[in-house]
């Protein structure tokens, strides 16, 4: 996917495996939160923070990633979930 080419170039400069920090903004709906959570394994450190009005949730994750492709795959799957914004 071309939208992640610049990210790929930056990430390839790092050594892998490494801890990577993901951040998403999504509607504060249990189904969407569950779908994004399912992209990560049980060892991921997930933090949820609702927006001031409670309409959206900030979804932050620290997880050990084995390589760049693993990160790009998660971003591709996350952006396929309606309403999810990758930061």
C-alpha positions as CSV (number, residue, x, y, z in Angstrom):
1,X,0.0,0.0,0.0
2,X,1.6,3.3,-1.1
3,X,0.2,5.3,1.8
4,X,2.6,3.5,4.1
5,X,5.8,3.7,1.9
6,X,7.2,6.7,3.8
7,X,6.6,5.0,7.2
8,X,8.3,1.8,5.8
9,X,11.4,3.7,4.9
10,X,11.7,5.3,8.4
11,X,11.0,2.0,10.2
12,X,13.6,0.1,8.1
13,X,16.3,2.3,9.7
14,X,15.6,0.7,13.1
15,X,16.7,-2.6,14.5
16,X,14.1,-5.3,14.8
17,X,12.5,-6.8,16.9
18,X,11.6,-3.6,18.8
19,X,8.8,-2.0,20.8
20,X,6.5,0.0,18.6
21,X,4.0,2.6,19.7
22,X,0.7,2.7,17.7
23,X,-2.0,5.4,18.1
24,X,-5.5,5.4,16.7
25,X,-8.6,7.6,17.1
26,X,-11.9,5.8,16.7
27,X,-15.6,6.2,17.5
28,X,-16.3,5.2,21.1
29,X,-18.1,2.0,20.2
30,X,-17.4,-1.4,21.8
31,X,-17.5,-3.2,18.5
32,X,-14.8,-1.0,16.9
33,X,-12.7,-1.0,20.0
34,X,-12.8,-4.8,20.0
35,X,-11.8,-5.0,16.3
36,X,-8.8,-2.8,16.9
37,X,-7.9,-4.7,20.1
38,X,-8.0,-8.0,18.1
39,X,-5.1,-6.7,15.9
40,X,-2.7,-7.2,18.9
41,X,-1.7,-10.1,21.0
42,X,-2.2,-10.6,24.7
43,X,1.2,-9.1,25.5
44,X,0.4,-5.7,24.0
45,X,0.1,-2.7,26.4
46,X,-3.2,-1.1,25.4
47,X,-4.5,2.2,26.8
48,X,-7.9,3.7,26.0
49,X,-8.8,7.4,26.7
50,X,-12.2,8.7,25.8
51,X,-12.5,12.2,24.3
52,X,-13.9,15.1,26.4
53,X,-17.4,14.6,25.0
54,X,-17.1,10.8,24.9
55,X,-17.7,10.5,21.2
56,X,-14.2,9.2,20.3
57,X,-11.6,7.1,22.0
58,X,-7.8,7.5,21.8
59,X,-6.4,4.0,21.4
60,X,-2.7,3.7,22.2
61,X,-0.7,0.5,22.1
62,X,2.9,-0.5,22.9
63,X,3.8,-3.9,21.5
64,X,6.9,-5.8,20.5
65,X,7.0,-6.0,16.7
66,X,9.3,-8.5,15.0
67,X,9.7,-6.5,11.7
68,X,8.5,-3.6,9.6
69,X,6.0,-5.8,7.7
70,X,4.2,-6.7,10.9
71,X,3.7,-3.0,11.7
72,X,2.4,-2.2,8.2
73,X,0.0,-5.1,8.2
74,X,-1.5,-3.8,11.5
75,X,-1.9,-0.3,10.0
76,X,-3.5,-1.8,6.8
77,X,-6.0,-3.8,8.9
78,X,-6.8,-0.9,11.2
79,X,-7.5,1.5,8.4
80,X,-9.9,-1.1,6.9
81,X,-12.1,-0.7,10.0
82,X,-14.7,2.0,9.4
83,X,-14.1,5.2,11.4
84,X,-10.5,4.4,12.5
85,X,-7.9,7.1,12.1
86,X,-4.2,6.1,12.3
87,X,-1.8,8.6,13.8
